[in-house]
Amino acid sequence: MTAPFVHDGAMNSGIFQAYVEHVLVPTLSRDDIVLLDNTRCQERERPSNE
């Protein structure tokens, strides 16, 4: 494991996105595999197409 993260409190999509962008992605190399569980904090609201 190269990008551990500890957050005291409930995880939300903003914290998760910041972790992915600023902690996880910089540690990745070509052909690395990332496994994620299916948690609600990974979901983001998508902009409306209206």
N, C-alpha and C positions, 0 to 999 in steps of 0.2 A: 504494500500500500504506500503510495507516494504523496497523496494529498488528503490527509485526515483533516477533519473539521469538527469542532465541538461548539455547540451553541446552547447556552443555558436558556431554555424557554421553548416556546412553540416555533416550529419551522414554518415559514410561509414562502410564497413563490419569489418574493423579492430577495430574501436571504439566500434561497437556493440558487437563483440566477446569479447573484453576486459571487457565491462560492464557485459555481461552474466557470464563470468568466475570469475571476481573479485568482483562484486557487487551483482548480482542477486543470483547466485548459493549458496553462503555462507548463504543467508537468508532463503533458502528453507528447509522445513520439509517434511518428508514422507507424501505422499498423497496430497501435495500442487498442485494446478493447476495454470499454467502460460498461459495466453492468449497473443498472439502476433498478430499484424496486418500484412498485406502482403506488407511490404516495401522492396524496393530493397537493402537496407543496410544489410538485413539479409542474402542475397545471397552471397556465397563465390565461388571463382573459385575452381573447383575440379581438382586434379592432373590427368594428362593424363595417361591412362593405356598402352600407347605405350612403 
